[in-house]
């Protein structure tokens, strides 16, 4: 079976999710040999880790952007904005 390992830098989040969906579908069919199923499962775990890592980076970037935003907002408006969310 081919080497299915993927590195985080080589794949976009959306592509990782799409590939993960294909792996799950492949596994759910139940037509793989034991070795193929293990390789597919390992690929799925790798893709899941990539998705989580990318989501963590995106979350950090959003927090930085919001922090910058809130630092520019007058305190009276910040209290009102934070109270609505």
N, C-alpha and C positions, 0 to 999 in steps of 0.2 A: 504494500500500500504506500502511496506517496506521502512525503513529509508534509503534514498539514500545519506545522507551526507558523504562527504569524506574530510579527513584532508590532508593538504599539505604534511605533513611528510610521509603519508602513501602511496603515489602514485607517480610514475615516470611521467615525462613530457609526454612521448610518450603514456603512458597508459591513462593519463588525456585527451589527444587529441583524442585518439581512443574512449574513453567513451563519450566524447562530441559529436563526430560524430554520435554515436549510438543514443544519446538523440535527436539530431537534426532530424535524420531519423525517429525516433519514433514520434516526434511531427509533422513532415511533413506528415505522413500517415493520420493524422486526425482521428484516431480510438480510441483515449484515451478519458476517461471521463474528465469532467472539473477538477475534483480533481486530477486525474492522470496527466493531462496536466500541472497543476500548479506545482505538485511535480517534474515532469520532467524538467520544466522550471527552477525551483529553483536549481535542480541538475546541469543543464547546466550552470547557472550563477556561482555556486560554482566551477565547473570545470574550467570555463573561468578565474575566479579569481586566481585559483591555477596555471594555465598556465602562466598568466601574472606575478605573483609573481616569479615563477621559471625563466621566461625569464629575469626579472629584476636582479635576483641573477646572472644568467649566464653573463649578460651584464656587471655587476660590476666586476665579476671575469676576464672577457676579458680585461676590462679597466685597471685593476691592472696588468695583465700580460703584456699588451702593454706598460704600464708606466714603468715597470721594464725593458722591452726590450729596450725602447727608452733611458732609463737612462744609458744603457751600450753602446749605439751606439755613435760613434764619431759624433760631431756636423755637419761636412761636409757631412756625409752619411745620417744623419737624415734629413737634408734639402732636399736631393735628394729623399729619400724614401717618405717623406711627400708630396713632389711636384708631385710625380707620382700618388698618390691616389686621 
